[in-house]
Amino acid sequence: MLTIHSRLINAMITQALNDHPIETCGVIAGPAGSNLPLRLIPMRNAAQSDNFFQFDPQQQLQVWREMDARCEEPIVIYHSHTDSQAYPSHTDVEFATEPQSHYVIIPTNFLYKEEIRSFRIVDRMIIEERVRIVHQYQAELELQMVA
């Protein structure tokens, strides 16, 4: 299950709608091993396509190096589908190289707008998972109680 803050969902949707009709893409980083998405990093779609996304290679290298330096990993890898449902395409599966990541798809076609979905993609196998949207993470609550 993906537990994700509502502000991150809203940021992904806003980016997807702003980039439409081009597929949007990006990463949400979090502490390595935590499964806690915290830092949204919008990426450039080097393909500039309405049915395919590809991270800009230079930007991806820079972002992954930055995550390594901050002891982070890509908790969520997201992109939009501009004219289809939120389900990984054949190309999405082929390019899924982070088995620990949640692959989130945001549809921007009005027919599918309320259908943000998350998947695990491991060895080309697609497993849909539940998305739990929260307004505060449990870890945030615990930190506030200590302070």
Order of alpha helices (4+ residues) and beta strands (2+ residues): beta-alpha-beta-beta-alpha-beta-alpha-beta-beta-beta-beta-alpha
